Amino acid sequence: MKLLAKYRRKVYTAGMESHELKQWRERTGYSQGKLARILGVDVMTVSRWERGIMKVPPFLKLALAYIESEGEKV
């Protein structure tokens, strides 16, 4: 149980850098457009996150973990 609580804190507090987002997207096979549609944001927002123009929001790491676990069902 302690391990799970430690992991949860890490996921919620660990941010994501722009290059990590791009690596995740390419590794999982999502286009910027498809990821934007799933997240409910404009494709330019994803592009700006990846280029470092906008800071990647802290919740995104958790959202991507969910998307990865649910796959096409999302």
Backbone bond lengths (Angstrom), bond angles and torsions (degrees), N, CA, C in turn:
res aa  C-N    CA-C-N  psi(-1)  N-CA   C-N-CA  omega(-1)  CA-C   N-CA-C  phi
1 M - - - 1.452 - - 1.524 110.78 -
2 K 1.330 117.47 -40.84 1.453 119.83 178.92 1.520 111.18 -60.95
3 L 1.326 116.11 -38.89 1.461 120.66 -179.53 1.521 110.46 -62.51
4 L 1.324 117.17 -43.39 1.454 121.12 179.42 1.526 110.78 -62.48
5 A 1.315 117.44 -44.51 1.463 120.92 179.12 1.523 110.50 -62.54
6 K 1.307 116.87 -40.12 1.465 121.23 178.71 1.527 109.86 -63.69
7 Y 1.338 116.90 -42.66 1.459 121.69 179.79 1.524 110.45 -63.36
8 R 1.319 117.32 -44.61 1.465 120.89 -179.62 1.521 111.14 -59.09
9 R 1.319 116.80 -45.46 1.469 119.80 178.94 1.517 110.26 -60.80
10 K 1.303 116.15 -39.89 1.459 120.81 -178.52 1.527 110.63 -64.95
11 V 1.318 117.45 -43.05 1.467 121.40 -179.47 1.520 110.28 -65.10
12 Y 1.300 117.21 -44.24 1.454 120.24 -177.21 1.527 112.53 -70.03
13 T 1.303 117.57 -34.05 1.462 119.59 -174.62 1.519 113.45 -96.32
14 A 1.313 117.27 -20.32 1.460 119.75 -178.29 1.518 109.01 -76.51
15 G 1.328 115.53 121.39 1.449 119.97 178.39 1.513 111.10 -81.01
16 M 1.291 115.08 178.82 1.451 121.03 179.09 1.520 107.97 -129.91
17 E 1.296 115.79 134.34 1.458 121.38 177.08 1.527 109.13 -86.60
18 S 1.321 116.09 159.97 1.465 120.97 -177.26 1.524 112.18 -58.70
19 H 1.329 117.30 -42.04 1.466 119.32 -178.97 1.530 111.67 -67.93
20 E 1.335 117.17 -29.00 1.465 120.84 177.48 1.529 110.55 -68.42
21 L 1.329 116.26 -38.65 1.462 120.48 177.59 1.525 109.71 -62.45
22 K 1.318 117.06 -47.35 1.462 120.40 -179.64 1.534 110.82 -62.39
23 Q 1.317 116.67 -42.53 1.467 120.27 178.35 1.525 110.77 -61.75
24 W 1.334 116.97 -43.80 1.460 120.85 178.83 1.520 110.05 -60.32
25 R 1.327 116.25 -47.65 1.460 120.85 -177.19 1.530 111.40 -61.47
26 E 1.314 116.27 -44.67 1.465 120.00 -179.66 1.533 111.35 -68.30
27 R 1.322 116.84 -38.89 1.467 121.12 -179.97 1.519 111.43 -64.86
28 T 1.319 116.56 -37.10 1.462 120.53 -176.99 1.522 112.92 -90.30
29 G 1.330 117.24 -7.50 1.462 120.90 175.43 1.518 115.59 83.80
30 Y 1.313 117.50 17.44 1.457 120.40 178.00 1.526 110.14 -88.97
31 S 1.319 116.21 138.38 1.463 119.81 170.97 1.529 107.61 -81.69
32 Q 1.312 116.32 165.79 1.461 118.88 176.30 1.527 109.91 -61.19
33 G 1.324 116.40 -39.85 1.463 120.82 -179.59 1.518 113.17 -63.16
34 K 1.328 115.64 -45.10 1.466 119.34 -179.16 1.526 110.83 -66.01
35 L 1.331 116.68 -42.52 1.460 119.76 178.05 1.520 110.67 -63.22
36 A 1.316 116.74 -41.21 1.465 120.93 178.80 1.530 110.73 -60.65
37 R 1.330 117.08 -43.86 1.470 120.61 179.43 1.527 111.10 -61.52
38 I 1.319 116.58 -43.70 1.471 120.42 -179.03 1.530 110.63 -64.31
39 L 1.338 116.15 -41.09 1.466 120.45 -178.00 1.525 112.87 -80.13
40 G 1.332 117.14 -14.90 1.459 120.31 -178.91 1.518 112.84 76.41
41 V 1.334 115.56 32.20 1.470 120.17 177.78 1.522 108.48 -123.79
42 D 1.310 116.11 167.34 1.454 121.54 176.97 1.526 109.87 -72.28
43 V 1.310 116.98 148.58 1.458 121.11 179.46 1.531 110.96 -60.06
44 M 1.320 117.31 -31.30 1.466 120.37 178.10 1.524 111.53 -66.84
45 T 1.310 117.50 -27.36 1.466 120.51 176.79 1.521 109.60 -65.80
46 V 1.326 117.09 -45.76 1.463 120.65 178.13 1.528 109.17 -61.50
47 S 1.318 116.41 -43.85 1.463 120.72 178.80 1.530 111.34 -59.77
48 R 1.308 116.62 -43.65 1.479 120.77 -179.83 1.525 111.62 -66.88
49 W 1.330 116.80 -36.66 1.471 119.69 175.44 1.518 109.83 -61.79
50 E 1.332 115.71 -47.10 1.465 119.95 -176.44 1.530 112.56 -67.14
51 R 1.308 117.10 -32.17 1.469 120.43 -179.80 1.522 112.35 -86.79
52 G 1.320 117.10 -3.77 1.457 120.79 178.15 1.516 113.70 80.09
53 I 1.318 117.49 12.37 1.465 121.13 178.42 1.517 109.69 -74.92
54 M 1.326 115.61 -37.93 1.468 121.88 175.09 1.518 107.63 -117.55
55 K 1.324 115.57 144.11 1.458 120.60 177.81 1.526 109.55 -70.40
56 V 1.324 115.75 136.71 1.461 120.89 177.06 1.533 107.51 -68.37
57 P 1.341 118.12 125.85 1.467 119.42 -178.35 1.525 111.93 -64.86
58 P 1.322 116.64 147.65 1.468 120.88 -175.58 1.527 114.11 -60.74
59 F 1.335 117.90 -29.69 1.460 119.99 -177.85 1.527 112.82 -73.67
60 L 1.319 117.66 -15.44 1.460 120.43 -170.39 1.523 113.00 -63.24
61 K 1.302 117.61 -36.57 1.462 119.90 -179.95 1.529 110.73 -60.13
62 L 1.301 116.56 -41.99 1.459 121.22 177.73 1.532 110.62 -67.43
63 A 1.323 117.21 -42.04 1.462 121.20 179.26 1.527 110.77 -62.27
64 L 1.328 117.23 -40.84 1.461 120.52 -179.91 1.526 111.53 -67.98
65 A 1.320 116.42 -35.70 1.468 119.80 176.39 1.526 110.06 -63.04
66 Y 1.324 116.13 -39.61 1.464 120.72 177.82 1.529 110.40 -66.57
67 I 1.312 116.31 -46.78 1.469 120.47 179.75 1.516 110.13 -59.07
68 E 1.322 116.62 -43.71 1.459 120.32 -179.14 1.530 110.93 -63.66
69 S 1.320 117.07 -39.05 1.463 119.64 -178.80 1.523 112.54 -72.76
70 E 1.334 116.83 -31.28 1.461 120.90 -177.27 1.529 112.38 -91.94
71 G 1.310 118.07 -19.96 1.460 121.90 177.68 1.514 112.83 60.59
72 E 1.303 116.31 -134.43 1.464 122.24 -175.52 1.540 113.15 -70.14
73 K 1.318 118.14 -10.92 1.464 121.25 -179.37 1.523 112.16 -70.45
74 V 1.347 116.71 -18.29 1.472 120.13 -175.34 1.500 109.95 -70.46
